[in-house]
Amino acid sequence: MSVFIERLETIYKEQTIIVVCRAGVRSSKIVNLLNRQGYPSAFNLDGGILAWKAKGFPWDSIIDSGKGCNCTGGCNGC
């Protein structure tokens, strides 16, 4: 959560944001923080990636590897 607070000013308030974690608990806390800070289009993936996978939706193994999102934005493992 501290990483999000530090980088809050780099997240555009006008964009849709979907926050995901393993089971949906940590991501729901981040979404609540974002909503309180004026990000009306921030959403949590209920149940996290575990629920996503259980429903048979596509996923990338990078999520389960503990290596973060693999983005090029320098997130260092999110």
N, C-alpha and C positions, 0 to 999 in steps of 0.2 A: 504494500500500500504506500509505503514511503516513496517508492520509485514513481508512482503515479502522481503523488503530490509534487514531487520535484519537477516533473515533466508536464504538469497540467497546462502551462501556458503554451505548450507546443501542440496541443490537441485543439483542433478547430471545433467551436461550439455548433457550427452549422451542419456538421456531417453526422451521419448515422454511425453509431458505435455499438458493436456487439462485443461484449466482454465474456471470455470463456476461461474456465479453469477445469480441473479434473471432475469435481462433483457439483459445481455451481455455488458453493458457499462463499469462497473468497471473491469470486467475480461479482456476486450480488452486493457485497460490501463496497466494491469499487464502483459499481453502478449507482448505488445510493449516494456515494461521495460525489460522483460526477453530476447526478441530478441536483444535489444541493448546491453545487458550484455553477449551475446554470447551463448544463448540458441536457436539454430536454429529449434528445434522441439517442440516449445511451440505454442499452438494453442488456439483460443478462440471459445467457443460454441456460434455461432451467434444467437442472440435473447435470449440467456440465457435459464434458466430452464423453463421460461414461454413458449417460442417457442417449446421447447422439449415436454412439456406436451400437448400443443395445437396440436402437430402432433400425439399424442397418443402413444408416446414412453414410456417405463416403467420408473418409478421413485420411489424414496423412500421418505416417508413423512418427514424424518429427515431434508431434504433440506428446506422444507417449514416451519419448526418449529422454525427456528432461532437459533438452537442449533449447527450449524456447521456440519462438515462432520462426526462426530462420530468416527474418526480414533483413533488408539491407540498410535499415535505419540506425544501426549501431546499438541495438537494445541489449546486447550482451546476455542473451538468454532470458530476456523478459522476466 
